[in-house]
Amino acid sequence: MSLFRSMGLSASGMTVERFRMDTTANNMANTNTVTNQPGGTPFYRKMVEVQGGPDGVRIVGLVDDVNSVETQVLPEQPGVDGRGTVFKTQINPVNEMVDMMSATRAYEANVKAFNAAKGMAKSALEIGKV
């Protein structure tokens, strides 16, 4: 495998992991949110769908976790329907922190691999100077 190919693989991994971190932060920011309009769309926990290939990994899309929303009877909320129910997002912050730590560690591993390839390329250039 060429050095530039390995750098490209690491860069694609860093891109995916950064997107996972952003998505997880967005999920955490919307923990326990409630719809504010009758019949409004609730916030669903987002999951990143990733696909690997010979050129690295790529983001296929975001998938809504439909199990992350429940209905509650809250008649005083502004987003109630005719029966006094609202959609409330149920996101577990502990699970989101585990996802965030996993993405951070994977990002760091990709940075180390990228820097190792960069160091090898630099060393190869130094050989020509002698």
URFEN-V154988 format. One record per pair of residues at least 6 apart in sequence whose ideal C-beta (glycine too) atoms are under 6 Angstrom apart, sorted by the first residue. I is the first residue (numbers start at 1). J is the second residue. If there is no record, write none. Layout:
i=I j=J
i=I j=J
//
This chain:
i=3 j=117
i=3 j=120
i=3 j=121
i=6 j=117
i=7 j=114
i=7 j=117
i=9 j=56
i=10 j=110
i=10 j=113
i=10 j=114
i=12 j=56
i=12 j=57
i=13 j=57
i=13 j=110
i=14 j=107
i=14 j=110
i=16 j=50
i=16 j=57
i=16 j=59
i=17 j=103
i=17 j=106
i=17 j=107
i=19 j=59
i=20 j=48
i=20 j=103
i=21 j=103
i=23 j=46
i=23 j=48
i=24 j=96
i=24 j=99
i=24 j=100
i=27 j=45
i=27 j=46
i=27 j=91
i=27 j=96
i=28 j=93
i=28 j=96
i=30 j=43
i=30 j=89
i=31 j=91
i=31 j=93
i=33 j=43
i=33 j=89
i=34 j=77
i=34 j=86
i=34 j=88
i=35 j=42
i=35 j=79
i=35 j=86
i=35 j=87
i=36 j=78
i=36 j=79
i=37 j=79
i=38 j=81
i=40 j=79
i=42 j=69
i=42 j=87
i=42 j=89
i=43 j=89
i=44 j=64
i=44 j=65
i=44 j=68
i=44 j=69
i=45 j=65
i=45 j=68
i=45 j=91
i=46 j=62
i=47 j=63
i=47 j=65
i=49 j=60
i=49 j=61
i=49 j=63
i=50 j=57
i=51 j=58
i=51 j=60
i=68 j=90
i=68 j=91
i=69 j=87
i=69 j=89
i=70 j=88
i=70 j=90
i=71 j=85
i=71 j=87
i=72 j=88
i=73 j=84
i=73 j=85
i=74 j=86
i=75 j=84
i=77 j=86
i=79 j=86
i=80 j=86
//
